[in-house]
Amino acid sequence: MPPGPPVLLVHGFASSAEHNWRRPGWIDLLADLGRETIAVDLPGHGRAPRPASPAVYASVVANVAAAIGDRELVDAIGFSAGAHVLLRLVTLRGVDHFGTPADVRCMQAVLDFLGG
């Protein structure tokens, strides 16, 4: 069985893909599980351009959508502002293009561990 769809990673405010996902080991962990990762830097963060025009920042969701291209299905994990971007992306692309959110699976594991 294939390991699953690619995992889209969107960092939080004042962070980057490097800081939120690579340094803590998330990208390596997902690679060890055979998962492709798509870690984006939002405009003005990490290696992304730092445009002066506020209009560019209005297209953040479109930039993230472009990062996943025409893939039919991705799992997605967003931290802080990244979660907000993902929620907006789901409303544009439709929930059928996204696997079960990781936080739902993790929350169930935590509840099971705690006996809840």
C-alpha positions as CSV (number, residue, x, y, z in Angstrom):
1,M,0.0,0.0,0.0
2,P,1.4,3.5,-0.8
3,P,2.4,5.6,2.1
4,G,-0.3,8.2,1.4
5,P,-0.7,11.5,-0.4
6,P,1.8,14.3,-0.1
7,V,1.7,16.4,3.1
8,L,1.4,20.1,2.7
9,L,3.1,22.0,5.5
10,V,2.2,25.7,6.1
11,H,4.1,27.6,8.9
12,G,2.8,30.1,11.3
13,F,3.2,33.9,11.5
14,A,6.8,35.2,11.8
15,S,8.2,31.8,11.0
16,S,9.3,29.7,8.0
17,A,9.2,26.2,6.6
18,E,12.8,25.8,7.9
19,H,12.0,26.9,11.4
20,N,8.5,25.2,11.8
21,W,9.1,22.0,9.9
22,R,12.7,21.2,9.0
23,R,14.7,22.1,12.1
24,P,12.3,20.2,14.5
25,G,12.5,17.1,12.3
26,W,9.0,17.0,10.9
27,I,10.1,16.9,7.3
28,D,12.7,14.1,8.0
29,L,10.1,12.1,10.0
30,L,7.6,12.3,7.1
31,A,10.3,11.3,4.6
32,D,11.2,8.3,6.8
33,L,7.5,7.3,6.5
34,G,7.7,7.6,2.8
35,R,5.7,10.8,2.6
36,E,6.4,13.5,0.1
37,T,6.3,17.0,1.8
38,I,5.4,20.3,0.3
39,A,6.7,22.9,2.8
40,V,5.9,26.4,1.7
41,D,7.2,29.8,2.8
42,L,4.5,32.4,3.0
43,P,5.3,35.8,1.4
44,G,7.7,37.8,3.6
45,H,8.9,34.7,5.4
46,G,11.8,32.3,5.0
47,R,13.0,32.2,1.5
48,A,9.9,33.7,0.0
49,P,10.0,37.1,-1.6
50,R,9.4,40.1,0.7
51,P,7.2,42.3,-1.5
52,A,6.4,45.9,-0.4
53,S,2.9,45.8,-2.0
54,P,0.1,44.8,0.3
55,A,-1.8,43.4,-2.7
56,V,0.7,40.5,-2.9
57,Y,-0.2,39.4,0.6
58,A,-3.9,39.2,-0.4
59,S,-3.0,36.2,-2.7
60,V,-1.4,34.0,0.0
61,V,-4.0,31.3,-0.4
62,A,-3.5,31.3,-4.2
63,N,0.3,30.9,-3.6
64,V,-0.2,27.9,-1.4
65,A,-2.7,26.4,-3.9
66,A,0.0,26.8,-6.6
67,A,2.4,24.9,-4.5
68,I,0.2,21.8,-4.5
69,G,-0.6,22.2,-8.2
70,D,-2.9,19.7,-9.8
71,R,-2.5,17.0,-7.1
72,E,-5.9,15.5,-6.5
73,L,-5.3,14.8,-2.8
74,V,-3.0,16.1,-0.1
75,D,-2.9,15.8,3.7
76,A,-2.3,19.3,5.2
77,I,-0.9,20.5,8.4
78,G,-0.9,24.2,9.3
79,F,0.5,25.9,12.4
80,S,-1.1,29.1,13.7
81,A,-1.6,31.5,10.7
82,G,-0.8,28.5,8.5
83,A,-3.9,26.7,9.8
84,H,-5.9,29.8,8.8
85,V,-4.5,29.7,5.3
86,L,-5.3,26.0,5.0
87,L,-8.9,26.6,6.1
88,R,-9.3,29.2,3.5
89,L,-7.7,26.9,0.9
90,V,-10.1,24.1,1.8
91,T,-13.1,26.4,1.2
92,L,-11.7,27.3,-2.3
93,R,-10.6,23.8,-3.5
94,G,-13.2,21.7,-1.6
95,V,-12.8,19.3,1.3
96,D,-12.6,16.3,-1.1
97,H,-9.0,17.4,-2.1
98,F,-7.7,17.0,1.5
99,G,-7.2,13.9,3.6
100,T,-8.1,13.6,7.2
101,P,-6.5,16.5,9.0
102,A,-3.6,15.4,11.1
103,D,-4.8,17.2,14.2
104,V,-8.0,15.1,14.2
105,R,-5.9,11.9,14.1
106,C,-3.5,13.2,16.7
107,M,-6.3,14.3,19.0
108,Q,-8.0,10.9,18.9
109,A,-4.6,9.3,19.8
110,V,-4.3,11.6,22.7
111,L,-7.8,10.9,23.9
112,D,-7.2,7.2,23.6
113,F,-4.0,7.5,25.6
114,L,-5.8,9.4,28.3
115,G,-8.6,6.9,28.4
116,G,-11.2,9.4,27.0
